[in-house]
Amino acid sequence: MAYLVGLLAVAPLPFVEAAKASNGTSQDRRDGWVSQPNGRGTFDILWTCLFTIFLCTWVSLHLNVPATHENYWHQFFRKMRWMLQAIMAPEFVLAFATGQKVEARRSVELFKDLDRPAQCPKWTIRHGFYANMGGFVLQPRESAAFPVNSKQLHWLIQRRYLDYPTTTADEVWDKSKADGFQKSLTCLQTAWFIIQILGRAIQHIPITTLEITTLSFVLCTLVMFAQWANKPLDVQSPTILISRKTTAEILLEAGSAASEPYKQTPLDFIDNQSPSWLTEVQPHLQFRTGPRMRPLPRLTNDRFPVIGAGPDAVALFLFTMAYCGLHFVAWDFSFPTSLERYLWRAASIAIGGCAFIFWVCETYQDGHRLGRWERWYAKWRGDGRDGRINTMEKRRRNRRFVPVWEIIIMTPVTLVYTVARTYIVVEVFLSQRSLAAGCFDTVQWSEFIPHF
């Protein structure tokens, strides 16, 4: 991760020269569809970029375990929606992946305090991913089954409602449908794409806006692969954990902590999957929601990441800014019209600015929900208080995880980001109608071979 962050500091430099080369005049432009008799043509540019984007947004997605009643088409259209989300805002999908990795790593620390039988495997980050994606389903006696995440599973084991899981990390990975061929193809294609772009930049050959946008997808994909390296892919059937207690007995023995009616699953008093777009934001906005069954038949993919203020948050911020910054590489590119160039510049500024505002708001609100600012202020004050908030106060803040001030700020920010991002997605294809003539030149690979 540190290597990738360091690489970002120097990676854009060759593209500055490429930008100068791309700033062609109207006299050296090629309009319309260009065939590829002696160089590359319009089809080559479109095919290379679209195929790379498809691999980056489809193969890289690691979604949660589906509900047992869902068929292939339910899962297919859900993945299509997430693919569109990855196309429109890949940095947000990257944030989800980072948050899931952080939660899986936290579960490893959480399970260390359990008395693990000698014959049971050690809890790993792979177990954490599997639990938090709905891989473990609790089947209470004479009660409806429902998925449990790592925090809920830890609570059940700690109170002897379940035995320590005997599922090994290898057995978890055996459920993964990870296709080595698909991942290898994605890695090879993205590597070849990066080499081509670097070759064009070094030789000062013009690069198209579509290629720059594709490069931003490649950046997000490489980081997503790293974050989801231990998350099983396309798991179809969960592991059933049978409890001798009924749901009612478990809740009764939990006491006043479980006295409130649940909204997602009966174990909401341990962890209510908050905050989530599908189960909390959409109902609040009176949108059509799903899944509608209660208890939840599956854990949703859109739980907002609670990353904290550690190195993961810093790295994610840097990668997000790098993704937004790549669009500035095309600042002086040659566009079919001057208006399109100015709109691209405005959209690039809008995306970067909106992403930064979003980060500031979410970082503050995340710290408020967890009482982080109170703890930091107490340490700075140095009066002996730890500044911790109690459990009831934390739950109250979680229930109001979208305050009015955030809605007022984020509504126009989201609108501006959506318009800017939509323009960039549309413009990269519209600009293909008239490109600088040099965009159709190919890299002279022989120049990279030492010779006398």
N, C-alpha and C positions, 0 to 999 in steps of 0.2 A: 504494500500500500504506500509506504513512504517513497519507494522508487517511482511509482506512478505519479505521486504528487510532485516529485522533483522533475519528472519528465515534462510535466505541464508547463514548467517555468521556461523551458527552452523550445518546446515543440512548435509554438506559433511563429518563431523567427523566420523559417524559410518561406512561410506563406506571405510575409510582407513583400518579398520580391515577386512572388507569384501575383500578388495583387497589382503591382505595377505593370506586370506583363499583361494582366487581364484588362487593363484600362485602355482598350483599343478604341480607335476612332470609327466613325461610320464607314470610312473607306475600306477598312479591313474587317468587315463583318460578313457572315454567311447567313442569309435569311432562308427560312423554310426548312424542309426536311433535307438533310445532307446524307448522302450514301457514303459507303466506306471503301472505295476502290483502292486508294493509296494510303489512307490513314484510318482513323476511327471516324465513325459517323454518328448521327443522332441516335440510331438504335443502340449502338455500343454504349453510349453514355447512359441512356435510359435503362437498358438491361442491367448493366453493371451496378448502377445505383439502386434500382428497385429490388434486385435480387439480394443485394447486401442489406437493404433496409428490412426486407421480409425476414431474412435470417436473424437480424438483430432484434426484431420485435416479436417474432413468433417462437423461435427456438429457445430464446433466452428466458421466456416467461416460465416461472415455477409457481403455479397456482396451488391453492389449498385442496384438501381432499374433498371431493364432491359428496353430496348427500346420497344415501343408498338408493333412493327412488329416482334419481336423475339419470336420464339416458344420454346417449352420445351427443345428441343435438343440443341438449341443455349445456353440456360442457363445451361444445364447439362454439356456440354463440357467446358464452361467457368469455372464452379465450379471445374471440374476435373483438369483443368490447374492450378487453384489456390491451389487445394489440393496437386498437385505435387510440386508446389512452397513451400507449407508449409512443405512438407517432406524434400525437399532439403535444404531449408533455413528458418526454422520457425522463427528465430529471425528477419528476414526482414518483414514477415507478422505481427509480433508483433509491429514492428516500424510503419507500416501503421496504425494499430489499435490505437496506441498511438497518432499518428499525427491526426487522425480523431477525437479522443476525445478532443484533444487540440483545434482544429478548432471549434468543436461544443461548447466548453466552451467559446471561444472567441466571438462566435456569440451572446451568452447571454449578454455579456457586450456591444456588438455593438447595440443591439436592445433596450437597456435601454434609448437611447437618442431619440427614436421615441415617438410621441404623441399617446399613445395606448388608443383607446376608452374603456370606462368602461365595455362594453359588450363583449370585445374581451379578450381571455385568455392571460395570461402572457407567454412570450417567454421563453422556457426552453431548457435545453441541449438536450432533446429528439427532440424538434423542430429543433435544430441545426443539429443533426445527420440526421434527415429526409430531411432537405433542401440540405445538402451537399452530400447526396447519390442520389440526383435526384428526390426527392419526390414531388417537386413543378415544374410544367411545365407551362411556360408562353405561352399563346395563344394570340398574338397580332391580331388586326383586319386585315383581308385580308393578313395574313402573315403566314409563317411556324412556327409551335410551336417548342419550345426547352426548355430543363431543365435549371433552374436557381439555383445557390447555395445561401447560406445565405447572402453573401456580395452583390450579384446582387439583391436579393430580398429586402434587406435593402435599396439599392439605388432607386429601383422602388417605394417602399412605401414612401420614403422620398420626392420624387418628384411627388407624387400623381398619378403615373401611375397605381398603384394598391392600393386597400384598405388593411388595416391591416388584416392579416389572422385570420379567425374565427375558424380554426382547433385547437381543444384542444389536450393536450398531451395524453389524453386517446384515442382520435380518431386516433392519430398517432400510438399508440401502438396496436389499434384494427386492423390495417393493417398488423401488424407483424404476420408471420406464425410460431412464436416461439412455438415449441412443448415442453410442460412441461415434457412429458415422455422422449424425446430424451435428454434434458438437465439433467434431473434427472438420467437417465441411464449413461450419460457421467460422471457426478459428482460421482456417486456410483462406477463406474468402476475405475476411476482414484484414488479415495480414497482407494479402496481396493488394487489397484496396489501399491500405496505408502506404505500402511500398510504391504503388503507382503515383499516389498524391505527392509523396516525398520526392519521387523522381521528377515529376513535373515542376515542383517548386524549385528544386536544385537547378534544373535546366531552364528555369524562367519561362516555362510553357504555361499559357493561361489555364486556369481552373474555373469550372462553372460553379454557380451558386448551389446547384443540385449536389455536386460533389462535396462542397463544404458542409452542407446540411447532412449528407450521408456520413461524413466524418464525425459529426457531432453524435449521431446515433452509435457509431462504432465506439466512441469514447464511453458512452453510457453503458453499452453492452459489455465491454471488457470489465468495467467495475461491477456490473450486476452479476456477471459470471463469478467474480471473486467473492461477492457477498453471499451468493446462493450456492457456493461450491459444496456445502454439506447438506443442502436441502434436497430431499428426494423429489423427483420429477414425475408428474402425472400419476400419483398414487390413486388407485381406484377403490381399494377396499381397506377400511381401517382395522385396527386391532381392538377386539371387544374385551372389555374388562368387566367381569361380573362381580357384583357386590351382593352380600347376603342381606343387606339392609334395603328397605324401601326408600324412595325419595323423601316421603313424609317423615320417616324415622330419622334420616340424616339431618333434615332441616330442624326437626324438633330438638334433637340433641345439640344442634349448633347454638340454640338459645336466641337471645334478642338480636344477635348479629344477622340472623336470617329471617327476621320477623316481617320485613317488607316484601310485597309481591315482586317476583322476578320479572324482568323484561326480556331477557335473552335465554338463559338457562337457569335451573334451580340453584346453581352455585354462583349466581351473580354477586352474592355478598363477599365472595373471595376475589373474583375478578370478573367484571361485567363486559369485557371485550371493548371497553370504551377507550378512546373515542372512535366511532365508526361512521362512515358516510351512509351506508345502507340502513343500518339499524337505529341511527340517532339523528343525523343531519336531515336526511330525506323526510322522516316522519315530522320533524320540527317544521320543515318547509311545506308540509302537506303534499309531498310528492308520492307517487306510487312506489311502494317499498317492496323489498324482497330480501331474503326469504320470509314468508309470512307465517310459517309453522312455528309453534312454540311447544316445547323447547326447540331452539335452533337445530335443524338437522345437519348443519355444517357450520364451520367457522368461516366467516366472510374474509375476503382477501384485502379489504380496504380499511382495516384498522389503522388509524393514523399512527405513525411511528413515534414512540417515546424514546428518543435516542439519548437524551441527557446532554451534558455539557463537556463530554470527554473528547478524546482524539477522534472517535467516529464522527461526532458532530462537526468537528473542524474539517476533517477530510471530506465529508459530504458537502459542506459549504464550498470548499475549494473546487471540487468536481462540478458542482452546480454552476459556479461562476465561470469555470472553464468552458462548460457546455454553452452558456450564454455568450461568453467571450468569443467563441469560434465564429459566431455570426458577424462579428466586427471585422473579421479577416476580409470579408467581401465589401468593406466600406467603399473602396475605390474601384471595384470591379466594373466592367463594362456592362451596362444594362441596355435593353432595347430603347428605353426612353429615360430622360432625366428624372421624370416624375417617379418612375419605378425605383431609381437609385435612392431618391430622397425618402421614399416610403420604406425602403429596406433599412436605411439608416435609422429612421424613426422607430421601426419595429424592433430593430436590434437593441436600441436604447430602452424601449418599453419592456422587452423581455428581461433584460438584465436588471432594470430598476424594479420591476414587479417581483422578480425572484428575490431580490435583496429585501424588499419590504415584507414579503411573506416570511422570510427567515427571521427578521427582527420580531415580527408579531408572534410567530409560533414559538420562538425561543423564549420570549417573555412569558407567554401564556403557559407553556410547558413547565417553566420554572415555578410559576404561580401555583399550578395544580399540585405540584409535588412539594411545595414549600421550600424550594431551593433558595429563593432570594432571602427568606427569613433566616435560614441557616447561615448563608454567607454574611448577612448583615450582623448576625449575632457574633460570628467569629471576628468580624472587623471591629465590632464594638468592644469585644473582649471583656464583658462583664460576668462571664461564667455561665451564661445561658446558652443552650445549644440551638435555640430558635426552631426546634422541631414542632410541626403541627400534629395534632392528634388524629387518630384514624377517622373520627366522625367529621372533622373539618376537611380532611382530604377527600372523603366521599362526597361531601357537599360541593366542593370545588369541581370534582369530576362530573357531577350531575350538571353543572353549569359550565361545561368545557368550551362553549361558544358564547362568550359574553357579548353584550350589545355593542361595545366599542369595537370589537373585532369584526363583527358583521358590518358595521358602518365603514370600516377601513377596507376590509377584504372584498366587499361587493364590487366597488369600482375597480380595484386592483385586478380582480379576477376577470372582469369584463374587458379591461384594457389588454391583459395578457392574452385572453382568448382571441381578440381581434388581431393583435400583433402576430400571434403564432399562426392563425389561419392565413393571414396575408403571406407569411413566409412560405408556408406549405404550398399555397397556390402559386406564388411567384416563381418558385424554383422550376415549376413546369411551364409557366407562361414564358419565362425567359428563354426557353429552348427554341422559340420561334426565330430568334435572332441572336447569334453568338459571335464572339470575336473569332476571326478565322483561325487563330492559333489554338483555339479550344479543340480543334479537330486534328491537331498534330499529335503524333505519338512520341513516347519517350525513346530516346536513342540509347538503348541499354548498352550498346557496345562502347559508349564513352566511359562507362564505369569500369571497364576491364582494363587493367594496366597493360600498356603496350609501348613499343618503341617506334 
